[in-house]
């Protein structure tokens, strides 16, 4: 047996990692400015994180959700405190796609409706309903295409209002910052109008903060720049720093009942230990403050050094849009300069580094990017 061949792989075999560095099996050292799709929030192999997982592993690694797990209570408390969402409830699951599936299910339960509005260039996951509301026909199988959904233009409140007026919408789902779509930040006024429109029409507003959450934007959640409170927020990626975990944050007016949602592995002891460690490190090491400082420096340096390139983003969620295909530049950054970056489409470099990076790392990247641009 061998792995199902669905991923195009770079010929790099990571063996160890620390903070923002990775070493391969030939002991080549890389700078990680992508964090494995924004997963690495507190840096690789943080000692506090490792110790917390090891301590828990030596106690109990797993039992089902049929018994009390006080780690879930601790995680919920600390997440509510750091995000200023203390009155919300959380349902713990395993991934971002699963979080979005359950968010949509909650919206449908409480409205009695099933149509979902999402946005052009959106990405919400690869499971059944999540992929149906994702704007990528290539990854939507026929079995997924039967979900009742519609995609409209981002920042177009009239288009949303037109769809909601039909009376069959249960939810509007929007990313705090579009990631795969190219690091597109929704207008704050649009988000405010969207929340007002949803509330007025008994439609739940779901903020997908799976990539943009956990301090990456310079606030704990990107939607907080618009000063709104969504009905539901979904989280994953940076939540466990590599340990699989996701969550659905649910406003207090939406009450649970037994059997409404369920999961075998969600919120297990090890996952909670990892997630609690992440929150402790973000708070104690002031990583959101660092993200603000370094993110502003990073974006300003990119704009000052590359006048003909469009730079977008907030905090350490940054898109660099070129007028040409960037595959050669990105490949050279990886194999010549030993720097991991991401991509959105064919002409956007996507940067999602650990929230621990410093100005020296930014300066190294600016220098290497400048040299690669001059070569192509």
ROLO-28982 format. One record per residue (C-alpha): x, y, z. Coordinates in pm, whole numbers, padded with zeros to 5 digits, always signed. Layout:
<pts>
XYZ;...
</pts>
This chain:
<pts>
+00000+00000+00000;+00108+00358-00058;-00044+00703+00002;-00325+00808-00231;-00153+01044-00476;-00358+01363-00438;-00081+01605-00332;+00193+01744-00560;+00496+01720-00332;+00811+01928-00310;+01117+01706-00279;+01178+01809+00081;+01152+01577+00380;+01131+01776+00708;+01277+01597+01010;+01273+01854+01286;+01160+02210+01351;+01203+02483+01610;+01020+02815+01623;+01027+02949+01264;+01294+02707+01134;+01268+02362+00974;+01548+02113+00897;+01521+01844+00629;+01681+01498+00612;+01997+01651+00460;+02015+01898+00751;+01928+02194+00530;+01780+02474+00739;+01467+02657+00619;+01276+02964+00731;+00906+02885+00762;+00690+03176+00643;+00388+02957+00574;+00333+02762+00894;+00181+02464+00716;-00127+02659+00595;-00135+02895+00899;-00137+02607+01147;+00183+02694+01332;+00080+02984+01552;+00320+02966+01849;+00623+02836+01658;+00739+02479+01601;+00827+02258+01897;+00764+02514+02168;+00892+02353+02493;+00588+02455+02700;+00357+02308+02434;+00555+01984+02418;+00563+01950+02795;+00188+02004+02828;+00113+01734+02571;+00363+01494+02730;+00219+01554+03076;-00130+01479+02949;-00014+01175+02755;+00120+01031+03078;-00219+01079+03247;-00490+00994+02993;-00484+01053+02619;-00844+00985+02528;-01187+00899+02644;-01521+00965+02479;-01755+01260+02529;-01979+01043+02746;-01782+01148+03056;-01664+01474+03214;-01346+01620+03066;-01247+01923+03272;-00986+02018+03013;-01273+02117+02784;-01400+02355+03054;-01053+02505+03101;-01009+02549+02727;-01349+02714+02690;-01277+02955+02977;-00935+03058+02848;-01058+03096+02489;-01351+03309+02603;-01122+03528+02809;-00857+03594+02545;-01113+03648+02266;-01354+03861+02477;-01633+03615+02393;-01695+03484+02745;-02070+03438+02702;-02039+03214+02394;-02041+02834+02409;-01803+02605+02221;-01848+02273+02045;-01512+02101+01997;-01435+01896+01688;-01131+01791+01482;-01082+02028+01188;-01193+02345+01016;-01413+02170+00765;-01588+01981+01046;-01633+02308+01236;-01802+02465+00933;-02022+02160+00879;-02149+02185+01235;-02192+02563+01213;-02415+02521+00908;-02606+02244+01082;-02672+02468+01383;-02797+02746+01156;-03030+02508+00978;-03161+02365+01306;-03248+02707+01447;-03399+02863+01134;-03567+02556+00985;-03415+02654+00650;-03128+02517+00443;-02995+02767+00190;-02650+02916+00256;-02496+03232+00113;-02119+03237+00069;-01889+03458-00138;-01689+03449-00457;-01336+03312-00402;-01442+03161-00068;-01285+02848+00076;-01455+02670+00367;-01328+02311+00351;-01355+01986+00158;-01631+01796+00339;-01987+01774+00210;-02156+02107+00281;-01828+02295+00336;-01701+02217-00014;-02041+02299-00165;-02008+02658-00041;-01644+02679-00154;-01581+02865-00478;-01381+02597-00661;-01579+02372-00897;-01275+02146-00948;-01300+02004-00594;-01680+01970-00581;-01793+01615-00661;-02147+01553-00794;-02258+01428-00452;-02164+01767-00301;-02337+01979-00563;-02691+01914-00435;-02657+02143-00132;-02877+02452-00149;-02625+02737-00170;-02544+03050-00364;-02224+03254-00401;-02232+03633-00432;-01977+03909-00474;-01780+04002-00163;-01863+04346-00016;-02188+04364-00218;-02459+04403+00046;-02731+04446-00218;-02654+04102-00361;-02681+03946-00015;-03005+04131+00057;-03154+04010-00272;-03087+03646-00179;-03205+03682+00180;-03529+03843+00064;-03630+03509-00093;-03695+03379+00259;-03510+03048+00239;-03167+03135+00379;-03043+02986+00707;-02692+03133+00712;-02440+03366+00557;-02082+03243+00596;-01780+03463+00537;-01409+03436+00606;-01258+03692+00844;-00996+03733+00572;-01016+03532+00252;-00706+03313+00245;-00701+03095-00065;-00898+03371-00237;-00590+03592-00223;-00577+03758+00124;-00887+03971+00070;-01003+04166+00377;-01381+04230+00383;-01478+04594+00428;-01563+04674+00790;-01879+04860+00685;-01985+04559+00479;-01950+04330+00781;-02152+04571+00997;-02429+04590+00736;-02416+04213+00693;-02465+04154+01065;-02756+04399+01075;-02918+04239+00770;-02883+03887+00910;-03025+03983+01250;-03320+04159+01091;-03407+03853+00880;-03341+03573+01133;-03039+03452+00936;-02729+03337+01124;-02400+03510+01044;-02109+03264+01053;-01754+03398+01063;-01503+03146+00933;-01190+03239+01129;-01019+02907+01066;-00723+03070+00893;-00755+03433+01007;-00821+03367+01376;-00604+03304+01680;-00421+03636+01664;-00305+03609+01304;-00470+03935+01197;-00337+04139+01488;-00660+04092+01681;-00769+03756+01817;-01034+03739+01543;-01024+03939+01221;-01395+04027+01244;-01315+04229+01557;-01179+04506+01335;-01543+04565+01232;-01668+04569+01593;-01942+04310+01537;-02049+03993+01718;-02133+03703+01484;-02384+03434+01570;-02123+03163+01514;-01743+03163+01475;-01544+02865+01347;-01183+02798+01442;-00911+02538+01377;-00560+02566+01222;-00365+02779+01476;-00583+02647+01758;-00368+02337+01816;-00037+02439+01652;-00039+02114+01455;-00248+01895+01683;-00583+01834+01507;-00859+02033+01675;-01141+02263+01569;-01421+02448+01736;-01755+02618+01685;-01820+02926+01902;-02194+02974+01942;-02378+03282+02070;-02564+03223+02399;-02916+03263+02254;-02873+02937+02061;-02933+02659+02313;-02807+02303+02282;-03003+01984+02322;-02872+01632+02369;-02780+01459+02045;-02788+01779+01841;-02418+01748+01752;-02163+01480+01816;-01806+01365+01758;-01589+01074+01862;-01251+01244+01882;-01347+01610+01917;-01231+01775+02239;-01026+01475+02350;-00778+01511+02635;-00465+01546+02421;-00626+01793+02183;-00743+02009+02472;-00400+01999+02633;-00246+02120+02307;-00505+02394+02262;-00470+02516+02622;-00093+02535+02579;-00138+02746+02264;-00361+02995+02447;-00120+03014+02741;+00172+03089+02509;-00019+03347+02302;-00110+03529+02624;+00216+03495+02818;+00446+03575+02527;+00223+03857+02395;+00212+03705+02047;-00084+03915+01932;+00115+04228+02018;+00413+04083+01829;+00189+04009+01532;+00076+04371+01524;+00431+04506+01542;+00598+04265+01302;+00297+04251+01068;+00293+04628+01027;+00669+04630+00970;+00643+04344+00719;+00364+04503+00515;+00532+04846+00515;+00867+04701+00408;+00702+04509+00124;+00520+04821+00005;+00831+05040+00034;+01060+04795-00147;+00828+04673-00422;+00635+04963-00571;+00484+04768-00861;+00350+04481-00651;+00020+04487-00463;+00044+04398-00093;-00265+04308+00113;-00345+04175+00456;-00354+04235+00828;-00103+04125+01089;+00084+03816+00972;-00167+03716+00706;-00013+03876+00398;-00066+03846+00023;+00184+03970-00237;+00021+03995-00580;+00235+04003-00893;+00131+04076-01251;+00290+03747-01361;+00299+03384-01259;+00504+03346-00941;+00575+02971-00951;+00942+03021-01044;+00996+03287-00778;+00832+03072-00513;+01027+02764-00617;+01357+02953-00610;+01276+03097-00268;+01226+02742-00144;+01513+02555-00308;+01776+02830-00338;+01699+03052-00040;+01543+02786+00184;+01226+02985+00260;+00880+02827+00274;+00598+03042+00135;+00241+02973+00024;+00041+03061-00283;-00306+03178-00382;-00384+03125-00748;-00099+03164-00996;+00031+03511-00911;-00004+03564-00534;+00252+03465-00270;+00076+03397+00060;+00261+03447+00388;+00129+03287+00709;+00433+03258+00935;+00443+03164+01302;+00339+03459+01518;+00685+03447+01677;+00889+03586+01385;+01099+03899+01423;+01223+04190+01209;+01544+04006+01119;+01344+03731+00950;+01140+03993+00762;+01458+04163+00640;+01602+03833+00519;+01287+03761+00320;+01274+04111+00168;+01635+04075+00053;+01584+03727-00094;+01258+03821-00265;+01422+04127-00423;+01701+03911-00566;+01458+03654-00702;+01240+03919-00865;+01545+04070-01037;+01632+03726-01180;+01294+03652-01339;
</pts>
